[in-house]
Amino acid sequence: MASITIRNLDDDLKAELRLAAARHGHSMEEEVRTILRRALAPRPERGLGSRIRQRFAEEGGVDLELPSREERPRAAEFEE
């Protein structure tokens, strides 16, 4: 496995890293590995809505009657 050295790390950032590692119950090195894995993990190409739709597509669908869009939106009215 490869190693990496990070120079000129701010003292405050190092302290935050140390605290985060302690909260998660592991070393600072493991905390950095976890952060790097999350930051560099492949991200889905599509948005959340598209992924949800794909997941439930085999269940069929529901056709909803959409309301007419003729009326202009208006501000909500609240009683005092």
Distance bins in CASP14 RR format, pairs under 12 A and 6 or more apart:
PFRMAT RR
TARGET T0000
AUTHOR 0000-0000-0000
RMODE 2
METHOD distances of the structure
MODEL  1
1 29 0 0 0 0 0 1 0 0 0 0 0
1 33 0 0 0 0 0 1 0 0 0 0 0
2 33 0 0 0 0 0 1 0 0 0 0 0
2 36 0 0 0 0 0 1 0 0 0 0 0
3 29 0 0 0 0 1 0 0 0 0 0 0
3 32 0 0 0 0 0 1 0 0 0 0 0
3 33 0 0 0 0 0 1 0 0 0 0 0
4 29 0 0 0 0 1 0 0 0 0 0 0
4 32 0 0 0 0 1 0 0 0 0 0 0
4 33 0 0 0 0 0 1 0 0 0 0 0
4 36 0 0 0 0 1 0 0 0 0 0 0
5 29 0 0 0 0 0 1 0 0 0 0 0
5 32 0 0 0 0 0 1 0 0 0 0 0
6 13 0 0 0 0 1 0 0 0 0 0 0
6 14 0 0 0 0 1 0 0 0 0 0 0
6 17 0 0 0 0 0 1 0 0 0 0 0
6 28 0 0 0 0 0 1 0 0 0 0 0
6 29 0 0 0 0 0 1 0 0 0 0 0
6 32 0 0 0 0 1 0 0 0 0 0 0
6 35 0 0 0 0 0 1 0 0 0 0 0
6 36 0 0 0 0 0 1 0 0 0 0 0
7 14 0 0 0 0 0 1 0 0 0 0 0
8 14 0 0 0 0 0 1 0 0 0 0 0
9 15 0 0 0 0 0 1 0 0 0 0 0
9 16 0 0 0 0 0 1 0 0 0 0 0
9 17 0 0 0 0 1 0 0 0 0 0 0
9 18 0 0 0 0 0 1 0 0 0 0 0
9 28 0 0 0 0 0 1 0 0 0 0 0
9 32 0 0 0 0 0 1 0 0 0 0 0
10 16 0 0 0 0 1 0 0 0 0 0 0
10 17 0 0 0 0 0 1 0 0 0 0 0
11 17 0 0 0 0 0 1 0 0 0 0 0
11 18 0 0 0 0 0 1 0 0 0 0 0
12 18 0 0 0 0 0 1 0 0 0 0 0
12 19 0 0 0 0 0 1 0 0 0 0 0
13 19 0 0 0 0 0 1 0 0 0 0 0
13 20 0 0 0 0 0 1 0 0 0 0 0
13 28 0 0 0 0 0 1 0 0 0 0 0
13 31 0 0 0 0 0 1 0 0 0 0 0
13 32 0 0 0 0 0 1 0 0 0 0 0
13 35 0 0 0 0 0 1 0 0 0 0 0
14 20 0 0 0 0 0 1 0 0 0 0 0
14 21 0 0 0 0 0 1 0 0 0 0 0
14 28 1 0 0 1 0 0 0 0 0 0 0
14 31 0 0 0 0 0 1 0 0 0 0 0
14 32 0 0 0 0 0 1 0 0 0 0 0
15 21 0 0 0 0 0 1 0 0 0 0 0
15 22 0 0 0 0 0 1 0 0 0 0 0
15 28 0 0 0 0 0 1 0 0 0 0 0
16 22 0 0 0 0 0 1 0 0 0 0 0
16 23 0 0 0 0 0 1 0 0 0 0 0
16 28 0 0 0 0 0 1 0 0 0 0 0
16 31 0 0 0 0 0 1 0 0 0 0 0
16 32 0 0 0 0 0 1 0 0 0 0 0
16 35 0 0 0 0 0 1 0 0 0 0 0
17 23 0 0 0 0 0 1 0 0 0 0 0
17 24 0 0 0 0 0 1 0 0 0 0 0
17 26 0 0 0 0 0 1 0 0 0 0 0
17 27 0 0 0 0 0 1 0 0 0 0 0
17 28 1 0 1 0 0 0 0 0 0 0 0
17 29 0 0 0 0 1 0 0 0 0 0 0
17 30 0 0 0 0 0 1 0 0 0 0 0
17 31 1 0 1 0 0 0 0 0 0 0 0
17 32 1 0 0 1 0 0 0 0 0 0 0
17 33 0 0 0 0 0 1 0 0 0 0 0
17 34 0 0 0 0 0 1 0 0 0 0 0
17 35 0 0 0 0 1 0 0 0 0 0 0
18 24 0 0 0 0 0 1 0 0 0 0 0
18 25 0 0 0 0 0 1 0 0 0 0 0
18 26 0 0 0 0 0 1 0 0 0 0 0
18 27 0 0 0 0 1 0 0 0 0 0 0
18 28 1 0 1 0 0 0 0 0 0 0 0
18 29 0 0 0 0 0 1 0 0 0 0 0
18 30 0 0 0 0 0 1 0 0 0 0 0
18 31 0 0 0 0 1 0 0 0 0 0 0
18 32 0 0 0 0 0 1 0 0 0 0 0
19 25 0 0 0 0 0 1 0 0 0 0 0
19 28 0 0 0 0 1 0 0 0 0 0 0
19 31 0 0 0 0 1 0 0 0 0 0 0
20 26 0 0 0 0 1 0 0 0 0 0 0
20 27 0 0 0 0 0 1 0 0 0 0 0
20 28 0 0 0 0 1 0 0 0 0 0 0
20 30 0 0 0 0 0 1 0 0 0 0 0
20 31 1 0 1 0 0 0 0 0 0 0 0
20 32 0 0 0 0 1 0 0 0 0 0 0
20 34 0 0 0 0 1 0 0 0 0 0 0
20 35 0 0 0 0 1 0 0 0 0 0 0
21 27 1 0 1 0 0 0 0 0 0 0 0
21 28 1 0 1 0 0 0 0 0 0 0 0
21 29 0 0 0 0 1 0 0 0 0 0 0
21 30 1 0 0 1 0 0 0 0 0 0 0
21 31 1 1 0 0 0 0 0 0 0 0 0
21 32 0 0 0 0 1 0 0 0 0 0 0
21 33 0 0 0 0 0 1 0 0 0 0 0
21 34 0 0 0 0 1 0 0 0 0 0 0
21 35 0 0 0 0 1 0 0 0 0 0 0
22 28 0 0 0 0 1 0 0 0 0 0 0
22 30 0 0 0 0 0 1 0 0 0 0 0
22 31 0 0 0 0 1 0 0 0 0 0 0
23 31 0 0 0 0 1 0 0 0 0 0 0
23 34 0 0 0 0 0 1 0 0 0 0 0
24 30 0 0 0 0 1 0 0 0 0 0 0
24 31 1 0 0 1 0 0 0 0 0 0 0
24 32 0 0 0 0 0 1 0 0 0 0 0
24 33 0 0 0 0 0 1 0 0 0 0 0
24 34 1 0 0 1 0 0 0 0 0 0 0
24 35 0 0 0 0 0 1 0 0 0 0 0
25 31 0 0 0 0 1 0 0 0 0 0 0
25 34 0 0 0 0 0 1 0 0 0 0 0
26 32 0 0 0 0 0 1 0 0 0 0 0
26 33 0 0 0 0 1 0 0 0 0 0 0
26 34 1 0 0 1 0 0 0 0 0 0 0
26 35 0 0 0 0 0 1 0 0 0 0 0
27 33 0 0 0 0 1 0 0 0 0 0 0
27 34 0 0 0 0 0 1 0 0 0 0 0
28 34 0 0 0 0 0 1 0 0 0 0 0
28 35 0 0 0 0 0 1 0 0 0 0 0
29 35 0 0 0 0 0 1 0 0 0 0 0
29 36 0 0 0 0 0 1 0 0 0 0 0
30 36 0 0 0 0 0 1 0 0 0 0 0
30 37 0 0 0 0 0 1 0 0 0 0 0
31 37 0 0 0 0 0 1 0 0 0 0 0
31 38 0 0 0 0 0 1 0 0 0 0 0
32 38 0 0 0 0 0 1 0 0 0 0 0
32 39 0 0 0 0 0 1 0 0 0 0 0
33 39 0 0 0 0 0 1 0 0 0 0 0
33 40 0 0 0 0 0 1 0 0 0 0 0
34 40 0 0 0 0 0 1 0 0 0 0 0
34 41 0 0 0 0 0 1 0 0 0 0 0
35 41 0 0 0 0 0 1 0 0 0 0 0
43 51 0 0 0 0 0 1 0 0 0 0 0
44 50 0 0 0 0 1 0 0 0 0 0 0
44 51 1 0 0 1 0 0 0 0 0 0 0
44 52 0 0 0 0 0 1 0 0 0 0 0
44 54 0 0 0 0 0 1 0 0 0 0 0
44 55 0 0 0 0 0 1 0 0 0 0 0
45 51 0 0 0 0 1 0 0 0 0 0 0
45 54 0 0 0 0 0 1 0 0 0 0 0
46 52 0 0 0 0 0 1 0 0 0 0 0
46 53 0 0 0 0 1 0 0 0 0 0 0
46 54 1 0 0 1 0 0 0 0 0 0 0
46 55 0 0 0 0 0 1 0 0 0 0 0
47 53 0 0 0 0 1 0 0 0 0 0 0
47 54 0 0 0 0 0 1 0 0 0 0 0
48 54 0 0 0 0 0 1 0 0 0 0 0
48 55 0 0 0 0 0 1 0 0 0 0 0
49 55 0 0 0 0 1 0 0 0 0 0 0
49 56 0 0 0 0 0 1 0 0 0 0 0
49 57 0 0 0 0 0 1 0 0 0 0 0
50 56 0 0 0 0 0 1 0 0 0 0 0
50 57 0 0 0 0 0 1 0 0 0 0 0
51 57 0 0 0 0 0 1 0 0 0 0 0
52 59 0 0 0 0 0 1 0 0 0 0 0
53 59 0 0 0 0 0 1 0 0 0 0 0
53 60 0 0 0 0 0 1 0 0 0 0 0
53 61 0 0 0 0 1 0 0 0 0 0 0
53 62 0 0 0 0 0 1 0 0 0 0 0
56 62 0 0 0 0 0 1 0 0 0 0 0
67 73 0 0 0 0 0 1 0 0 0 0 0
END
